[in-house]
C-alpha cells in the first residue's frame, strides 16, 4: 500500500521534472500536491514548502518531497472539501439568499477576504464560473459540474 | 476570544484586530464576519485546486498529442530508411525495388529549358464556366489581393494559373541566396510568422490583424506552409504571389515539410491530387523543385537569425551560405550526385542508378553508428540494418540510455530508433566540402529542437536533426555575432515560447493545431530595436467563447480518443506485456503493473497512472484491472471485415499511415489506383518491413473486399476507408482539418471588437 502511494507521488513529481534530475521548481509544488487530490490552503502550502525546499534554491528534490508527501496522503491531511460544505460556504456569501452571486459580489469576497485572489485569478474564475448570458454565478449548478473526483 | 484573535492574526485584517481588542458587544458581528471569512477561504481553496487539476490535464493532453505526432514523424523516417535499405540491398531487377525506385530516382532534367517546357501551361485551357480568379503576368498587387479574397470565398485557382505562377516563382527563387539578409531600416517593422500547416484561416486572420505584406510591411514566413491542414496549396499560392509582387519585402524560409517525401504521408500530396485531378501530378513535381529552391534562413539586421528548426553544435552559417541548396530535394535523402562522365546521359538511367546504389550502400554502412538499443519491438528493418553496421561504437547502447535519461518525460516521447544520419565520409564528393557535412547542416537546420540541458544529442524522437542546449546557443550566437534565434517547428500552447535565456524564440502560427482550443497561434514583430513584440490569436470564434474548462475538456477528449486508438492498435503486444505480470493467467493486473506494461509497449512517455481513469472505464476491483474486458472496450470494428483475420486487422490499423504512404509511393502515376499485382507487392513489402507473415490468401481476401467491380485495380482511398483506417474526425495522421472555423466565420468577426 505504501509503495503504491510512493509510485503515485513519483509519477506526479516526474511530470514536472523537466530536467530529469529529480527536482522541480518550487512554484510547481502546489500544482503537484493538488494533482494528487489534496486541498491544502495557501498557508499549508507555504509551510510544506518551507519544510522541503532546498535552502532557498527555488527547487525541491524528490528525496525530501516523497516522504513528506507520503505522510500527507496516508494521513489524509488535506482532504477534499465535501460538496455540501462548499454549498454552505457559497450560501454564506449569498447573504440575500438569491440562489446566485453577482460577479462583483464574489469578486469582493475573493479579493478582500481570506487567502486573497489576485486580479488575474479573479478574472479567470469569473470567466470559468459565470453564466454567459446572465453574467451571474449559479453556484449550485457549478458545484455539480466542477467537483472533480480526486481519486487518482 | 482566543479563537477570534487567532483568526484575526491569520487574516491580518486591521478591522478585525481592532474589533477583537475592543469589544464584546460586537461579538455577533464578528461571528458573521468569521463565518464569511471561513466560507471565502474554503471557496478559494477549492477553486485553486480545481485550476491546478485543469492545468495538469491540459499538460498531459498536450503531451499525448505531441508524442503521437513526433512518433509519427519518426515512423515516417524509419519507413523511408527502410525503403532506402531495400534500394541498396535488393537486386536491381527485383519487383520490390522497381516498385519504389522511382522515389529515389534523381528528379533532374538537366537543362532549364526542359524544365520550362515541363511547366507548360500554355496548352491548358481555362473553360468558360470557371468562376475562380484569372491571373495575368507579371502579377499585380490587385490580383494578389484578389487571390486572397477568392480563397476566402472558397474558390480554387485553375491549374493553368497555378503552373504559370509556379514557373514565375521558380525563376524568382533561383535568384535568391541561401540566407536572406534584411534590415529594419526606415523604421520598418518586420513581421515573422511560424508554421501554418495548410490552415488558411490562420493566415487570413494574421492578414486581418496585421495587414497584408507590402512595401511598408515586410514579412518573413518561417516554413511548414503545407501538410495536415486542408488548404496547403492555397497558402502556397498566396505566399508565392506576394513573393512575386513584393520581392524585397516577402521572405520565405524552407521548413521540414517543404519536402515531397514528408508530403506523401502528411496530406499535401493527397490534397493536390484531389483538388487538381488532371494536373496535380505535374504541380507536385514542380513543387518538389521549388521547395528545394526555397532559401534556408533569414538574418535581420545581422543580429536575429530566423530559421525553421534550429541548430546543432556544428551548424555553420558560412557552410550553409555557400552550399547548393537545390541539391537537397528532400532533406531526408543524401545529396544528389551528378555524373558528368557520360555526356547527355540523364541520371535516370538504370545503369547510373546501380552505380549510385552501390555508392549509397557504402555510405549507408558507414553512416550507421547506433544500433537500436531497446528490445521490445524488434522490427525487421532495425535488426537488419544493425547486421550491416560494422562501425558500431562500443558503448553505443550506454550512450543511448544515458541520453534517454537526460531527456525529460515531456520531451523524449519514444525510446527506440536507430540513428542513421551522421556526418560521415562519403566516397565521392562533388564540391570541396564534404557533401555529407553539408547534408547534416541542412538536416539540422530543418529538424532540430531545443532542450533545457546543455549539449547536443541526436533527435531520436523525430528521427532527424538534433536536440541542442543553451550552451550551444550561446556559442553559436557568439561565433556569428548574433543576439537571437527565431525558429518554429514545435507547436506551443500560447503560440510562442522563449527558452535558453530568452535567446531562442519558438514561434508557431497554426492555432487549434491539435484540436479546437488546443493552442493559440502567434506572430512576432521586430522593429529597429529588435525587441520581439508578440501577438497571439485563435482562428475559430467559437474557441473564444469556450471557457478554459470546456476547451481543455474538448481537447482532452480528442487526445484520449486518439490514444485509445493507438492502444487498440497495439493490442497483441499489450496482451503479451500484461501476461508477463499475470503469470497465473487470472486476466487481472494491478494498476501499477498496468501502467508499466503499457509504457513498455507504447514508448510514449505518458503519465499512464494519471490517465488510467480516463482510459479504463470498466470497474477496478481491489486495485486490479481486467485487461481482456478493457480491450473489448477499446475495440474498433470495420464494416464488413469479419472474414479478415483479427491480427491482420490490427496490423492494418497500427500501420495505416505507413501503409497508405507505401500505396502512394507505389501509385507512380498518382492516379489514386493501384493494380492488384502492385497491391500484392505492397503487402509483400509491408510484411518484410514488419517481419510479419501475411499469407497470399489473406492478401486476396483483402483485395476482394475492395475491388468489388473486379476490374483489377484498387482505389486506395476506398481501401483505407473500408477498414475504418481513416477516421474522418481524426486530423492527426491524415492532415484533414476538423475544426469548424471557416472563412465565412471570419467575415462574421469583422464586427467583433474582441479581435
Interface residues (C-beta under 8 A of the other chain):
Chain A: X4 X7 X8 X11 X12 X14 X15 X17 X18 X19 X20 X30 X31 X34 X35 X38 X39 X40 X41 X42 X43 X80 X81 X85 X86 X88 X89 X90 X92 X93 X109 X110 X113 X114 X115 X117 X121 X124 X125 X127 X128 X132 X146 X148 X149 X151 X152
Chain B: X10 X11 X35 X36 X37 X38 X39 X40 X41 X42 X43 X44 X45 X46 X47 X48 X49 X50 X51 X52 X53 X55 X56 X59 X60 X405 X406 X407 X408 X409 X410 X411 X452 X453 X545 X547 X548 X549 X591 X592 X595 X607 X609 X610 X613 X623
